[in-house]
Amino acid sequence: MLGEDTDVLKQYSPINHVDKIKARVMLIHGAQDKRTPEVSAQKLQDKLKQAGNAPVYLRFRQSGHGVYDETSRSELYEGLLAFLGEHIGV
């Protein structure tokens, strides 16, 4: 979907720009995601930590590329509200 040019992909990948990210980050990932493997989110989390900007990481064990079941979605929305409340206010 994004092409196959490795140099272009590296330019767009946030993992190669963590030093430029000043805002707090929330990573949301479904462990069953086949489009974006979980290892990608974990590597980004590690790089952000190394850059001094440890993200909030919400991992949904049963979800793929989207969070669709009601229980997980409630947890997702509660996490988002808490994150936004802490960083931009209510």
N, C-alpha and C positions, 0 to 999 in steps of 0.2 A: 504494500500500500504506500509506503514511503519511498520506494525506489530501492536500488541495489548499489548505488555509489557509496562506498564505505566512507570516503572523505566527507561527502555531503551529510550522511547520516551522523557522523561524529560531530559535525558543526551544529546540528540541531539537537543533539542529545543533551538533556539537562545535566547529566552526570559529568559532562566536561565543562560545566559552567557553574559549579556549586559555589565557587569563590565570589561570584557576582550576585548571588541570591542573598538579599538582605532581609527580606520578609521571613517570618516564621512559616514553616511548611507543614502541611498535613498530607501524609501519604495514605491512600486508601487502596487496598488491594485484595482481590479474591484469590485465594490459594489455588483454585481450580482454573484460573485464567490461562487459556491456551494461546491467546494472542500476545500477551505480555507475561512472560514467565516470572514467577515469584522472585527468582534470583535477581532480576532487574530491579525490583523495588528494594530488595535487601541491600544491593550494592549502592543504590542511591542513598538509602538511609545511612549506610556506613560512611560514604563520602561527605554527606551533610554533617554528620557527627564530627568527622575529622576537620571540617571547616569551621567548627564551633557553632553550628546551627542545627542541633539535633532536632529532627522532625517528630511530630506526633504521628504514630504509625497505627492505623486501624487495619487489622488483618481479618478477613472473613474466610474461615476454613472451608465452608461449603459453597462459596460463591465463585463465579467465574469472572468474565469481563462485564461486571454489573452486579448489583446487589438487589435481588428481587423478592426474597422471602420476607415476610412481615417482621419477624423477630430481628433479623439482621438489619433490615431497613430502619427499624426503630433505633437500634444501636448506632447505626450510621448517622441518623439525623440528630440524635442526642450528642454524639461526639462532635459533629459539625457545629451545633449550637454552642457547646462548651468552648470549642476552639475559637470560634468567631467572637463569642462573648468575652473571652480572655484577651483577644488581640485587637478587636475593634470596638468593643463595648456592646451593650444591649440596646 
